[in-house]
Amino acid sequence: TALRLTPVEAVAVDVGRAGGPEAAAREARYAALDAVAERHGAAAILLGHTRDDQAETVLLGLARGSGTRSLSGMAETSGPGGRYRRPFLRIDRQTARKACMVQSLPVWDDPHNTDPAYTRSRLRHEGLPALEKSLGKGVVEALARTAQLSRDDADALDAWAARAAGTVRDAHGALDCAGLYALPAAVRRRVLRSALLDAGAPGGALFAAHIEEVDRLITAWRGQRALNLPGKVEARRLGGRLVIRQG
């Protein structure tokens, strides 16, 4: 009411189990936001992620070992057509809270954010404070800066991979192994990941280890069997071609 927002809706969501509780909850939240945006014809969805959230995302990506794109954290604009906007991504959490207090705006804290059962919660209340104690108070800002630098690198490599994909894919969608082998590893793995996603592999279940297995069909070929990957996707080398398809 104080902000003159209308309409105001509180939407309950059903959280599944796919990908673990945190991933399932995130998927449910975004699905609900998308549904409301579609219903009201919204041009954008504003999200409240702060620089602290970005730092946590970078550390989680580092722990997963899933490459530059994970280290790049959250983009200020993302989603279909740039629908999701994160206007507070350069502001720390404490500053955002103080801004609300100055304007007499109530701040609601999700109780799940203090539940040690969740990885992000443990990182927020135990991991980051420990890093700040050891390395100093600039850790959050440094991690957020790492995210931006990594994003710039990842964007450049993604663009290179998109161009390379057109040169190694034949008319039937198979990939030329010799052409892939000639690419730098960072570019080749991006081409492979894109091909797996196009074949139906879910992004949230496709990890660096999966990409490395497929990459070995190119770089360490010894007659391996076909690989069974998330989303019932199969990767098989047939002669000089890599065939990726959903079974």
N, C-alpha and C positions, 0 to 999 in steps of 0.2 A: 504493500500500500504506500509506504513512504517513498518508494522509488517510482510510483505511478506505473507499475508494470501490469499489463492486462493482455490476455487472461493469465492467471496463475494456476498451474496444475501440479498436483502431487501424484505421481504415477508409481504404482507398485509393480515390481517385475518378478518373474519366476526365473530363478538361477539354476541352470543345469549343472552337469558335472564334467562335461568335456573339457579336457585341457587343464583340469585342476580348479579349485574354488576361486582363485583370484582371476584367472583368465575367463572363467565362465561368468563371473559377476561383471567383469568389464564388458564382455560381449552383450550381456543382458542390458546393461546401462546404455550402451551405444545404440542398441536396437530400439530401446524406448525413446531415446532422444531423436533418432531418425524418424520414428513413427509420429511423434508430436510435431516435428518440423514439417513433415509432409502434410499433416492435417491442417496446419496453420499457414502453410506456404512460406515458411521462414527462409530467409536468404542465408542465414548463418546460425551456427550453434556456438555460443561462447562458453568456454570451459575455464575452470578456475585453477588450472595447474600453475604452480609457481616455480621459481628457480630451484627451490629445495626438492620439489617433485622431479625436476629434470636431473638433478644430481643423483637422486635415488635410482632413476631409470638407467643412467649411465653405469652405475655400479652393478646393477642387476644384469645389464648387458655384458659387462666385463666378466662377471661370474659365470655367465652361460658360455662365454668364449665363442660367441656367434658373429664376430667380425665388426667391421667399421660401421655398418648400418645400425647395429644395436647400440654402439657407442655414441651414435649421433642423437640418441634420445628422441624426444618428441619435437615435431615441427610446429612452428607458430601457426601454420596453416596446413591442414591435411584433410583427408576424406574426399568423398565424391564431389568434384567441382569446388574443392577448397571449402567445404561446408564447416569443418571444425576450426574454430579460431581460439587461440590461447593468448589473450592480451596481457596476462600477468606473468608470462614465462621468464621475463627478465627481472622480476621483482621477487625478493625473498619472502618466505612465508610470514615472518614476523612483521614485516612492513605492511603486508596485505592485511593482517589482523589489526594492526594499529590504525590503518586507514578506515577499517570498518568501525572500530571503536570511536574514532573521532566523529564519525557521521552517525553514531548511535545505531548502527546496523548490527543485528544479532549475528553471531558466528556459531554455526552448528558443526560440531565435531562428530564425524562418523566413528562409532564405537569400535568398528573393525580395525581402525587405524592404530588402536592401542592393544589389539589382541596379538600376543606373541605367537599364536598359531600360524600367522601369516608372515611370509618372508619379508615383504616390504615393511611391515610393522617392526619386525626385529631390526631391520636395517636402519629404520628411522630412529628408533629409540636406543639401540645398542651400537650398531655398526658405525654410523656417521659420527655420533658423539665421540666414539673411541678414536676415529681418524682425526677429528678436530683436536682432540686432546694431544695426540702424538705429533700432528703435522701443522697445527695452527688453524685459526678461524677462516682462512681463505679457501678451505677445501671445497665447499659448496660452489663458490664462484668459479674456482678452477675447473671443477667437473662440468659445470655448465658451459664454460668456454671450450672445453674439450669436445663437448657435444656439437657446438657450432662448427668447429674446425673439422671434426669427423664428418659432419653432414656435408660440408663443402666437398670433401674428398669423395664421399660416397656418391654424391650427385654426379660428379665428373666421371667416376668409374661406371656408374649406371648408364650414363649417356654413351660411353664408349662401348659397353656391352650391348646396348640396344642396336648400335650400328653394326657390331660384329656379328650379332645373331643373324642378320640378314644375309651374311656372306657364307655362313656355315650350314644353313638349313636348306635342304633340297625341296623339290616340289611336293614330296610326300610327307614333309614335316620331320624327317630324320636329320640327325646332325652329323656332319662330316668330322670324323675323329682326327684326321690329320690337321684340318683347319682349326679345330679346338685346341689341339696340342701346341700349335704355333702361337696361341694367344698367351699373354701374361696370366699367371694363375688367378689373380684377383678378377680379371675380366672373364676368364673362362668359367669360373665358379658362378659368376653372376648370370652368365648365359645359361648354365645348367639349372640354376635355381628358377630362372624365369620359365624355362621349358617345363620344369616339374610343376610349377604353379599353373601353367597353361594346360597341362594334362589333367589337372584336378587335385593336386596335392594341396591340402590346407596350409596356409602360411603359418598359422599358429603352432602347427605340429611338425613343421619342416625345420630341422635344426642343422647346425654346421656339420655335425657328424654324418648326416644323411648326404649332404652335398659332397663331403670328402669321399664317401663310398662310391658315389657316382663318378667323381673325378678320377678315381683309381681305374675305372674302366677305360679311361683315356690315357692316363700317365703310367699305369702299372698293369697293363693288360697281360694276363696269364691264363686266359680262357675261363674267367670267372662265370658263375651262373648269373641268371637275371636277378636283379635286386628288387625286393618287395618294399615299397615305400609308403608313407602315410597317404591316406585317401585311395588305397588300392591301386596306386600307381606303380607301374613296373618299368624298370630301366634295363635294357638288354643291348649288348653289343653284337651286331651282326656284320661280320667282316669289317669293313672300314666305316660303318655307320653305327650311330648310337640311336636306338629307337626308344622313345619314352611315350608310354600310353597307359591309359586306365584300363585295368583288367575287368 
